[in-house]
Amino acid sequence: MLADAEKADLLKRARHAAARALGLPEGKKDLPLPVGLLAEPGAAFVTWKKDGRLRGCVGSVEPWRPLAEDVEKNAVEALLHDPRFAPAPPRDLPKLSLDISVLTPLEEVVEPLVGIEIGVHGVVAKKGSRSGLLLPQVAPEWGWDVPALLAQVCLKAGLPEDAWRSGNPPATIYRFSAEVFGESA
């Protein structure tokens, strides 16, 4: 669990990295080096929203760089390089809200219908070179139950919606939890 000060620092770092990438004055000064948990390897997704609607979301599944750096890089990627959206213009940054989801390690789920709890677990579906991920907050936002969540994560992976239970072999399903916080909370 992150302390409130660490959450606030990650939010500040994400917005600062976005301002720097957009060439805005508030991104020009350097921030102090991260300490504690923020300097340790961590995996996070950064979500930008405009008027409550998704504007970009990019993240890491595995912890391979310091958490603060992961958040900063993913904030910029979500703002400028999410393939679902055009890059955000600098004038939009003040209109955007920011959420961060810090992920726990992935756990394989043998029986997805009983091993996944809506609102608690995010899911990953993997088969061959294809994979898809949905954060824990997505299913409650859409009113999905576990079978609907599994179907949607398979579709996001470019697989048939029943790939989690059919095929030889079926897609491998993983679960994870996330500590979600942000400006829109």
KOLMARKE-699556 format. One line per field, with one value per residue (C-alpha): x, y, z; residue in three letters. Coordinates in steps of 0.2 Angstrom, whole numbers, m for minus. Layout:
N
east (X	...)
north (Y	...)
up (Z	...)
residuo (ALA	...)
This chain:
185
east (0	6	5	m5	11	17	1	1	20	15	1	12	26	13	7	24	30	15	18	37	32	20	33	23	32	26	36	53	59	66	58	68	73	60	63	56	43	43	62	58	52	34	21	7	m6	m9	m27	m31	m50	m58	m76	m76	m72	m57	m43	m29	m23	m6	4	16	11	28	39	55	59	57	38	40	48	35	21	30	34	16	8	17	13	m5	m7	3	4	m12	m16	m35	m33	m24	m10	m17	m13	m5	m21	m30	m19	m28	m45	m39	m40	m28	m29	m15	m17	m2	m3	1	10	0	m7	m13	m31	m35	m54	m58	m77	m73	m55	m60	m69	m77	m70	m56	m47	m41	m38	m25	m29	m14	m13	2	8	m9	m13	m26	m28	m43	m40	m51	m61	m67	m80	m89	m90	m98	m109	m100	m101	m86	m91	m93	m76	m68	m76	m71	m53	m52	m59	m46	m33	m39	m46	m63	m74	m74	m55	m54	m64	m62	m48	m34	m27	m38	m31	m22	m30	m21	m28	m20	m26	m22	m21	m31	m31	m32	m38	m55	m59)
north (0	17	31	47	57	44	44	63	62	50	61	76	66	60	78	85	72	76	95	92	81	94	108	117	129	119	104	113	112	95	85	78	60	47	38	23	13	25	21	2	m8	m7	m8	4	10	28	34	51	56	71	75	58	49	39	49	37	23	14	4	m9	m27	m32	m22	m18	0	11	14	33	31	19	31	46	36	28	46	52	37	37	56	55	37	27	21	23	42	57	64	77	95	106	116	100	96	107	99	81	71	58	40	29	10	2	m17	m32	m47	m58	m74	m88	m93	m111	m109	m91	m92	m94	m86	m68	m56	m41	m24	m33	m41	m36	m49	m54	m66	m74	m86	m87	m70	m62	m54	m42	m33	m25	m16	m20	m4	m8	m22	m12	3	m7	m18	m34	m51	m63	m72	m55	m49	m64	m63	m44	m47	m61	m49	m36	m49	m52	m69	m77	m71	m89	m92	m92	m109	m117	m121	m133	m126	m112	m95	m93	m81	m71	m60	m45	m32	m13	1	14	33	49	66	60	50)
up (0	m5	8	3	1	m12	m21	m22	m28	m42	m48	m48	m57	m71	m74	m74	m87	m98	m97	m101	m116	m122	m120	m107	m94	m79	m86	m87	m69	m62	m49	m34	m37	m30	m14	m5	m14	m29	m32	m32	m47	m50	m63	m66	m79	m81	m87	m94	m95	m102	m96	m88	m104	m108	m117	m116	m105	m106	m93	m89	m83	m76	m64	m73	m69	m54	m50	m52	m69	m75	m70	m79	m95	m96	m93	m108	m118	m114	m118	m134	m141	m136	m154	m150	m149	m158	m148	m135	m139	m125	m123	m117	m103	m90	m95	m92	m76	m71	m63	m59	m56	m47	m51	m40	m49	m60	m54	m66	m63	m66	m63	m69	m64	m46	m45	m51	m41	m50	m44	m35	m49	m66	m79	m93	m107	m116	m130	m141	m146	m141	m125	m118	m101	m92	m76	m60	m62	m80	m76	m63	m74	m88	m77	m82	m73	m73	m89	m98	m91	m98	m115	m116	m111	m124	m137	m132	m135	m153	m148	m149	m134	m128	m129	m110	m110	m127	m139	m137	m126	m120	m117	m100	m88	m75	m62	m52	m40	m42	m30	m40	m36	m45	m48	m54	m38)
residuo (MET	LEU	ALA	ASP	ALA	GLU	LYS	ALA	ASP	LEU	LEU	LYS	ARG	ALA	ARG	HIS	ALA	ALA	ALA	ARG	ALA	LEU	GLY	LEU	PRO	GLU	GLY	LYS	LYS	ASP	LEU	PRO	LEU	PRO	VAL	GLY	LEU	LEU	ALA	GLU	PRO	GLY	ALA	ALA	PHE	VAL	THR	TRP	LYS	LYS	ASP	GLY	ARG	LEU	ARG	GLY	CYS	VAL	GLY	SER	VAL	GLU	PRO	TRP	ARG	PRO	LEU	ALA	GLU	ASP	VAL	GLU	LYS	ASN	ALA	VAL	GLU	ALA	LEU	LEU	HIS	ASP	PRO	ARG	PHE	ALA	PRO	ALA	PRO	PRO	ARG	ASP	LEU	PRO	LYS	LEU	SER	LEU	ASP	ILE	SER	VAL	LEU	THR	PRO	LEU	GLU	GLU	VAL	VAL	GLU	PRO	LEU	VAL	GLY	ILE	GLU	ILE	GLY	VAL	HIS	GLY	VAL	VAL	ALA	LYS	LYS	GLY	SER	ARG	SER	GLY	LEU	LEU	LEU	PRO	GLN	VAL	ALA	PRO	GLU	TRP	GLY	TRP	ASP	VAL	PRO	ALA	LEU	LEU	ALA	GLN	VAL	CYS	LEU	LYS	ALA	GLY	LEU	PRO	GLU	ASP	ALA	TRP	ARG	SER	GLY	ASN	PRO	PRO	ALA	THR	ILE	TYR	ARG	PHE	SER	ALA	GLU	VAL	PHE	GLY	GLU	SER	ALA)
